[in-house]
């Protein structure tokens, strides 16, 4: 499927964001775990339950997803399992990335617990644990789900995000003119590699270019000015998680329902793709505004989750990690 490199961008960016959250060395394990769970779990659980009850009431609308309670529990608690189709997806199939995200959070929490006041040790421990899990699983010849899960190369992309943070904190900057070209070039490069050499390791094909893409965009931060366009783009960014979880419902709705009304409609056509992007973004913003954001705030207040504000080196404007 075209555009899979967006997963690599997500993983590398996650490594960078968590590095920002932990860099001050003052975040407690409790606050870190609570903030991550509050941010990820509520909307994901709602979306997963929607899939479960949808499969229960209208199984004809689903392919390999069934209203299976054990699989529901595994999906809700981020436990990887293999479906009847052979794919290692939870009920809401895009949740497979969140299984890796949660593993990253667990490893980060363990490193934070062991090396609370030593930031460099925390990041070294995270990187070492992830590499060790990957290497051991890669040499073990087993078709068990947990082994296959841990032997997935993209697991190594979280440390790449930490490496970008390290370079950024050390003052590495790309000249603005080169940064703008570099950001576009890395996106085009990943697109070309995906089409021409789909079997190349995603860590090499997408992870490394994403590092340069992220460093390039960070180097362009000084050009950002307050405007309606900037605020709109920031809002789309804030709503990206809600869009990510809700877009399968939109796409499947367009794919299965619209052709019954509009003869010849194909969501994979150029116009279908454009329509899917527009509708998915709009629905994502609505879900964020009326479901995700209120849930996040209510739970954060209830369990008193602290917001982490960490400014990058040499910058006055704080980064918000939520």
C-alpha positions as CSV (number, residue, x, y, z in Angstrom):
1,X,0.0,0.0,0.0
2,X,1.4,3.4,-1.0
3,X,2.4,5.7,1.8
4,X,3.5,3.1,4.3
5,X,6.6,5.3,5.1
6,X,4.2,7.5,7.1
7,X,4.5,4.8,9.8
8,X,8.3,5.3,9.9
9,X,7.8,9.0,10.3
10,X,5.4,8.3,13.2
11,X,7.9,6.1,14.9
12,X,10.9,8.3,14.5
13,X,8.9,11.4,15.6
14,X,7.7,9.4,18.6
15,X,11.3,8.8,19.7
16,X,12.0,12.5,19.3
17,X,8.9,13.6,21.3
18,X,9.5,11.2,24.1
19,X,13.1,12.4,24.3
20,X,11.8,15.9,24.7
21,X,9.5,14.8,27.4
22,X,12.2,13.1,29.4
23,X,15.2,15.4,28.8
24,X,14.7,17.6,31.9
25,X,15.2,14.6,34.2
26,X,12.5,15.7,36.5
27,X,9.6,13.7,35.2
28,X,8.4,10.9,37.5
29,X,7.6,7.4,36.2
30,X,4.1,7.9,37.4
31,X,3.6,11.1,35.5
32,X,5.2,9.8,32.4
33,X,3.1,6.6,32.3
34,X,-0.1,8.4,33.2
35,X,0.4,11.1,30.6
36,X,1.0,8.5,27.8
37,X,-1.9,6.3,28.8
38,X,-4.3,9.3,29.0
39,X,-3.2,10.5,25.6
40,X,-3.4,7.2,23.8
41,X,-5.9,4.8,25.5
42,X,-9.3,6.5,25.7
43,X,-9.9,7.2,22.1
44,X,-8.3,4.0,21.0
45,X,-10.6,2.0,23.3
46,X,-13.6,3.8,22.0
47,X,-12.7,3.1,18.4
48,X,-11.9,-0.5,19.2
49,X,-15.2,-1.0,20.9
50,X,-16.9,0.6,17.9
51,X,-15.3,-2.1,15.7
52,X,-16.3,-4.8,18.1
53,X,-20.0,-3.9,18.2
54,X,-20.0,-3.2,14.5
55,X,-18.7,-6.7,13.9
56,X,-21.3,-8.0,16.3
57,X,-24.2,-6.3,14.7
58,X,-23.1,-6.2,11.0
59,X,-20.5,-8.9,10.5
60,X,-21.1,-8.7,6.7
61,X,-19.3,-5.3,6.7
62,X,-16.0,-6.8,8.0
63,X,-13.5,-9.1,6.4
64,X,-11.3,-11.0,9.0
65,X,-12.6,-9.2,12.1
66,X,-15.1,-11.0,14.3
67,X,-16.8,-10.1,17.6
68,X,-14.4,-12.2,19.6
69,X,-14.1,-11.3,23.3
70,X,-10.5,-12.7,23.8
71,X,-9.4,-10.8,20.8
72,X,-11.1,-7.7,22.0
73,X,-9.3,-7.9,25.4
74,X,-5.9,-8.4,23.6
75,X,-6.7,-5.4,21.4
76,X,-7.7,-3.2,24.3
77,X,-4.5,-4.1,26.3
78,X,-2.1,-3.8,23.3
79,X,-1.3,-7.5,23.3
80,X,-0.3,-8.6,19.7
81,X,-2.1,-11.7,18.3
82,X,-2.6,-13.3,14.9
83,X,-6.0,-13.0,13.3
84,X,-7.6,-15.8,11.2
85,X,-6.3,-14.1,8.1
86,X,-2.7,-14.5,9.3
87,X,-2.1,-10.8,9.9
88,X,-0.9,-9.6,13.2
89,X,-3.5,-6.8,13.6
90,X,-5.8,-5.8,16.5
91,X,-9.5,-5.3,15.9
92,X,-8.9,-1.7,14.8
93,X,-6.1,-2.7,12.4
94,X,-4.3,0.7,12.5
95,X,-3.7,-0.1,16.2
96,X,-0.8,-2.4,15.4
97,X,1.4,0.8,15.5
98,X,0.1,1.5,18.9
99,X,1.3,-1.9,20.1
100,X,4.8,-0.8,19.2
101,X,4.2,2.6,20.7
102,X,3.2,1.0,24.0
103,X,6.2,-1.2,24.0
104,X,8.3,1.9,23.5
105,X,6.6,3.6,26.5
106,X,7.1,0.5,28.7
107,X,10.9,0.4,27.9
108,X,11.1,4.2,28.4
109,X,9.4,3.9,31.8
110,X,11.7,1.2,32.9
111,X,14.8,3.2,31.8
112,X,13.3,6.3,33.6
113,X,12.7,4.3,36.8
114,X,16.3,2.9,36.8
115,X,18.1,6.2,35.8
116,X,15.8,8.9,36.9
117,X,18.3,11.8,37.2
118,X,20.7,10.7,34.4
119,X,19.1,11.6,31.1
120,X,22.0,10.2,28.9
121,X,21.7,6.9,30.7
122,X,17.9,6.8,30.2
123,X,18.3,7.1,26.4
124,X,21.2,4.7,26.3
125,X,19.1,2.2,28.2
126,X,16.1,2.6,25.9
127,X,18.3,2.1,22.8
128,X,20.1,-0.9,24.3
129,X,16.9,-2.6,25.4
130,X,15.2,-2.2,22.0
131,X,18.2,-3.3,20.1
132,X,18.6,-6.4,22.4
133,X,14.9,-7.4,22.0
134,X,15.2,-7.0,18.2
135,X,18.5,-9.0,17.9
136,X,17.4,-11.9,20.2
137,X,14.1,-12.2,18.4
138,X,15.7,-12.0,15.0
139,X,18.0,-15.0,15.7
140,X,15.3,-17.1,17.3
141,X,13.6,-19.3,14.7
142,X,10.1,-19.3,15.9
143,X,6.7,-18.4,14.4
144,X,5.3,-17.4,17.8
145,X,3.6,-14.0,17.7
146,X,5.8,-12.3,20.3
147,X,8.9,-13.3,18.5
148,X,7.7,-12.0,15.2
149,X,6.4,-8.9,16.9
150,X,9.8,-8.1,18.4
151,X,11.8,-9.0,15.3
152,X,10.1,-6.2,13.3
153,X,12.8,-3.8,12.0
154,X,10.7,-0.7,12.6
155,X,11.2,-1.2,16.3
156,X,14.7,0.4,15.8
157,X,13.2,3.6,14.5
158,X,12.4,5.0,18.0
159,X,16.1,5.3,18.8
160,X,16.5,7.2,15.5
161,X,14.2,9.8,16.9
162,X,16.2,10.0,20.0
163,X,19.3,10.5,17.9
164,X,17.6,13.5,16.2
165,X,16.9,14.9,19.6
166,X,20.5,14.5,20.6
167,X,21.7,16.2,17.4
168,X,19.2,19.0,17.9
169,X,20.3,19.6,21.5
170,X,23.9,19.7,20.4
171,X,23.0,22.6,18.2
172,X,23.0,20.8,14.8
173,X,21.1,23.0,12.3
174,X,20.6,22.8,8.6
175,X,20.8,26.1,6.7
176,X,17.2,27.3,5.9
177,X,17.6,27.0,2.1
178,X,19.0,23.5,2.3
179,X,16.5,22.5,5.0
180,X,13.5,23.4,2.8
181,X,14.9,21.4,-0.1
182,X,16.0,18.6,2.2
183,X,12.5,18.1,3.7
184,X,11.0,17.9,0.2
185,X,13.8,15.7,-1.1
186,X,13.5,13.2,1.7
187,X,9.8,12.8,1.2
188,X,10.3,12.3,-2.5
189,X,13.1,9.9,-1.8
190,X,10.9,7.7,0.4
191,X,8.1,7.8,-2.2
192,X,10.5,6.6,-4.9
193,X,12.1,3.9,-2.8
194,X,8.7,2.6,-1.8
195,X,7.7,2.3,-5.5
196,X,11.0,1.1,-7.0
197,X,12.5,-1.0,-4.1
198,X,9.6,-2.1,-1.9
199,X,11.7,-4.9,-0.3
200,X,14.4,-2.6,1.2
201,X,14.5,-2.5,5.0
202,X,12.1,0.3,6.1
203,X,14.7,1.4,8.7
204,X,17.2,2.1,5.9
205,X,14.7,3.2,3.2
206,X,12.5,5.3,5.5
207,X,14.0,5.6,9.0
208,X,17.2,7.3,8.0
209,X,15.5,9.7,5.5
210,X,13.0,10.6,8.2
211,X,15.8,11.6,10.5
212,X,16.9,14.1,7.9
213,X,13.3,15.1,7.2
214,X,12.7,15.8,10.9
215,X,16.0,17.7,11.3
216,X,15.2,19.8,8.2
217,X,11.7,20.7,9.5
218,X,13.1,21.6,12.9
219,X,15.6,23.9,11.2
220,X,12.7,25.7,9.6
221,X,11.0,26.5,12.9
222,X,12.3,30.1,12.9
223,X,10.3,30.9,9.8
224,X,7.0,30.0,11.4
225,X,4.9,33.0,12.1
226,X,1.5,33.3,13.8
227,X,-1.2,33.4,11.2
228,X,-4.6,31.8,10.4
229,X,-2.8,29.3,8.1
230,X,-0.3,28.4,10.8
231,X,-3.0,27.9,13.4
232,X,-5.0,25.8,11.0
233,X,-2.0,23.5,10.3
234,X,-1.3,23.3,14.0
235,X,-4.9,22.3,14.7
236,X,-4.6,19.6,12.0
237,X,-1.5,18.4,13.7
238,X,-3.3,18.3,17.1
239,X,-6.1,16.3,15.6
240,X,-3.7,13.9,13.8
241,X,-4.2,11.1,16.3
242,X,-8.0,11.4,16.1
243,X,-7.7,11.4,12.3
244,X,-5.4,8.4,12.4
245,X,-7.9,6.3,14.5
246,X,-11.0,7.5,12.7
247,X,-9.8,7.4,9.1
248,X,-10.4,3.6,8.6
249,X,-14.1,4.1,9.3
250,X,-14.2,7.0,6.7
251,X,-12.3,5.1,4.0
252,X,-14.3,1.9,4.5
253,X,-17.5,3.9,4.4
254,X,-16.5,5.5,1.2
255,X,-15.3,2.2,-0.3
256,X,-18.4,0.2,0.6
257,X,-21.3,2.6,0.9
258,X,-20.7,5.4,-1.6
259,X,-20.6,3.1,-4.7
260,X,-24.2,2.1,-3.9
261,X,-25.3,5.7,-4.3
262,X,-22.7,7.0,-6.8
263,X,-22.3,4.5,-9.6
264,X,-18.7,3.9,-10.6
265,X,-17.1,5.6,-7.6
266,X,-13.8,4.2,-6.6
267,X,-12.0,5.4,-3.4
268,X,-8.7,4.4,-5.0
269,X,-9.1,6.8,-7.9
270,X,-7.5,10.2,-7.8
271,X,-10.7,11.9,-7.0
272,X,-11.6,9.2,-4.5
273,X,-8.2,9.6,-2.7
274,X,-8.7,13.4,-2.6
275,X,-12.2,13.0,-1.2
276,X,-11.0,10.4,1.4
277,X,-8.3,12.8,2.6
278,X,-10.6,15.8,2.9
279,X,-13.4,13.8,4.6
280,X,-11.0,12.0,6.9
281,X,-9.3,15.2,8.0
282,X,-12.7,16.9,8.7
283,X,-14.0,13.9,10.6
284,X,-10.7,13.7,12.5
285,X,-11.0,17.4,13.5
286,X,-14.5,16.8,14.7
287,X,-13.6,13.7,16.7
288,X,-10.6,15.6,18.2
289,X,-12.8,18.6,19.1
290,X,-15.8,16.9,20.6
291,X,-14.5,13.5,21.8
292,X,-10.7,13.2,22.1
293,X,-9.9,16.6,23.6
294,X,-12.7,16.6,26.2
295,X,-11.8,13.0,27.2
296,X,-8.1,13.8,27.5
297,X,-8.7,16.9,29.6
298,X,-11.2,15.2,31.9
299,X,-9.0,12.2,32.6
300,X,-5.9,14.4,33.0
301,X,-7.6,16.5,35.6
302,X,-9.0,13.4,37.4
303,X,-5.7,11.7,37.8
304,X,-3.7,15.0,38.0
305,X,-1.4,14.4,35.0
306,X,1.3,17.1,34.7
307,X,2.0,18.7,31.4
308,X,5.6,18.5,30.3
309,X,7.0,21.6,28.8
310,X,10.6,21.4,27.5
311,X,12.2,24.1,25.3
312,X,14.8,23.0,22.8
313,X,18.4,24.4,23.3
314,X,18.6,28.0,22.3
315,X,14.8,28.4,21.8
316,X,12.5,30.5,24.0
317,X,9.1,29.2,22.8
318,X,8.3,26.0,24.7
319,X,7.5,22.7,23.1
320,X,4.3,21.2,24.4
321,X,4.3,17.4,24.9
322,X,0.8,16.2,25.5
